[in-house]
Amino acid sequence: MKLKIFKLSALTIALSFLSWSKIFAQEHISMEDYVQSVIIFHPQLKAEKSQLDATALDQEIAKMREDPTLELQYAHNSESKLFHGPGVEGDISIPIDWWNQRKSRIKVAHAAYEQAHLDFQMNEAELKQLARQVYIETWIHQEMEKVVSAYFASLVDVYERDSIQYGLGAIAEIDFKQTKIEKEKAAFELLNHQQAKQDLEIIFATLLGAESNQLKPIEISYNQLVDLPNWELLSEQLWALKQKDWEIKEAQEEFTLIKKERKVSPELIAGVEHHFLKDPGTPDQHTENKWTVGIGIPLPFSNRNKAPLRQQNILIEKAHWEKEQLALTLKQEWMSTINAYQKAQQKVVTFENSILKEADEWLDQIEFAYKSGNVNWINYVYAQNNWRDLQLEYYDNLMVFWESMIQLQYWIEQIED
C-alpha cells in the first residue's frame, strides 16, 4: 500500500469550514459529525501535519549534491621580480560521489519520512478514538444523570407523601426521618453525577472548540462487530509494526551510509595561474598563464576504527527485538480487548432483552402497591434502589462495551485504510 500526503486545497478548507459552521447551528451533533469536526479543529493535529510536511522536504534536501570549493589568491612574487610579477591564482575542487553516498542519504531520509507519516496516521486515528470515547462517555453520563434524577424525584415524592402522613400522625417520626435521609443521600448522588456529566461536557466541547453548553450528543445505537480479523492478518497491517519496519530499514540504510563514508572519495581539482612578466622574453609576451588538473585523495587516518559500524549493527538488532516485543504486546491487547468486548456484549444484550424490562415492571408493581397501601415505604425504597442500581450497572457495561468496540475499530480501520 503506497502512502501519500494529502494536501488540503483552499476549496476543501472552505467546504470544511462551512460544514463545521453548519454543525454549530444545531443543538445536537451526531458522533460522525463530532469526530470529523474534532479532526478539522484540533490545533495539535495541524501542527503535526506541518511537521510531517517539513519532514517530507528532508528527502529533497538529501538529494542535494555537495558544492564545489573555489579558492582565489593574489600573488605579488616579490622575491622573483626578474621574471614573475604580480598575479592571480585560482583553484576549484569538485567532490565526486564515487560510492553513491547521496543515494544512501536519500534512502535514509525516505525511511524517516515513512515513519513520520505512519506516526501522523496513528495520531490522527488516536484522536478519532479519543473523540468517539468522549462522545460515548458524555452521552452515557447524561443518561446516568437522568436515571439518578428520576430516582431522586421518586424519593422526593415519597418524602412529600410521608410528610403528610407524619403530620397526620399516620407514621412514626423514625420512619419519616429515614425517608428524609434517603432523599438527602439521593440528592448528593445526583449532585455527583451532574458534576461528572458537566466535567465530560467541558472535555466534549473543548475538543470541538465550542462552549460547553453549545452542543450535546444525541442518543446512539450500535452495530455489533462481526467477522473480526485474525491476528496474523491484522499484524501485517498495523501501523505501529509497519513503523518499526521502517525504523529497521532506516538503521540498515544508516549502516550502508557509514560504510560508504568510510571509503576514500577522491575529488577533482582544477587550477589556473595568471602572472605578469617583469622581464618578458619577447616584446609581445607580457603575461603567463598556467593550467593545472589533479585529483585530491583524503588520507583515512581517523576513520579506520570500526566502532561506528558495530554500534549501528547493535541498533539494528535492538530495533528487531523491539518490534518482536511490540508485536507480543499488541497481540495481548488485541485478545484482551476482544474478550472484554464479547463479555460486555453479552451483558448488554441480557440487560436490554430481559433485566431492564423486568426491573421496570417490578418497580411499577411495587409503586402501585405502595400507593395502594399494600407495601410499606421500605419495600418501595428498596425497589427504587434496586432499579437505580440495575440501570447504572447497565450503563457501566454499555460503556465498557463501547470502549472495547472503539479500540477494536481503531485496529480494524488500519486494515481497511
Steps between C-alpha positions, in 0.01 A plus 500: 500500500658828394485777756409849384482849644168667429530876475187699580400739225337835573167363375523198731574722800215733409254211467620355831450838670147532358419148617643580844294823522188308405565252780517779758161625387349181644423415862614136474776339302543145376810298585620501140468879470661546840805290410549676167463842663761412764742395224443828315536719810777334701805735502750232605410282203554798270841555658588133445389528136734797455782299657426214260521739203834626632628142537394425142734777383793319662485265201556794265780631720668157486509525120725805513853443379806634677605837357844555349756718681662798326826652631644828364840648595691808404877440463746791506811284450736759647797259507487421129469846355727417210240276343165457685311810584174533691226257402183311590473130583177306520406139587168321493440161662195294405396212729421176320220277635714199422315250724150646449466634855229738376274205412544356851417837659181513294402152619564597863285812462223300331494242780481781758212658308304174483532468879378858544210437262390191691540689826269772366245239392508344846461838671203584278341160565563532875334842494197345329500227763515759778217703342281191474573402858427851632179508296385165641595580859327839482180345367508214753556737792209709378284187505631398843418848630145453371474169688620650829280805442195275459603306810534824696161623376333179617654539849382860509147369433543249782628772730209732420256216546658403834503864609123505470470162672730614780301818548186295536670266743464203265873409507763515771765771517780248451350386170461859383864578588615194307309622194667840535847341526439291187391812312811694606727211405335494157551876471877461560516213254322710239743786565799269443356371171424854385859601577640201309272579207602867497870411510455275196297766321791741546740247345242429228482871413874569534588237240250666270598859572150586621328618816417222746125558463499556125473144372395169648524141373187329377377154597713240331448147380767245427571237240676193630835418346498180298774299328785640707834446320748252637823626649717381209308717253481794738868498593601543135311829480546663840662841466707459816669187361545658158664794670745262667577346159591843367708568811697182425529605135633842603758340729613267221535789254694694765736202524549502122563875504760468777682233297502722191621805690794298638627436148742733325309746280729699265424850383588666169723807524558755222708815526619797300785749552520837327820711548651810348859467378762741633759411236316350205699296250336655197353845454146352446477276807407688817306234696526133588202255543532159659224235523509210744274194541525244778323271743481545876488186714424525873721293727283275726700530821205551740221286346668160527323431830203269440310600814238701302418193291474273805284759676263522202472120488399503866232762427363284218485197729332712770231617254427137403454399865280805565277406209466145631408628848254752354331223300457293816359799692256592223386139466428485871306828481306374197398175670414676829290760319310230310434321828379820669283584199334159486429487874363854507291422193340201672419709808356788299280266295377329818419834661316629193306181431388411853644666811402862426147407393447280803639773730259756354203265539599409855540867598158586351341222702671604824412864442135412443499282811666775704251764395220253570636443850581133445880538556693734727748764397798273576400257228430785262836673567677165466334452162606851395859433608506171316357660184763779515784251557392288204473804272845629601652152466356479150664829402830394659499187285390701198800728550738203519335361186544826309858556619606153389316534168666837434840343569425214263385747234829688539685184398255378236504835319874455445418198284233688309722806443 
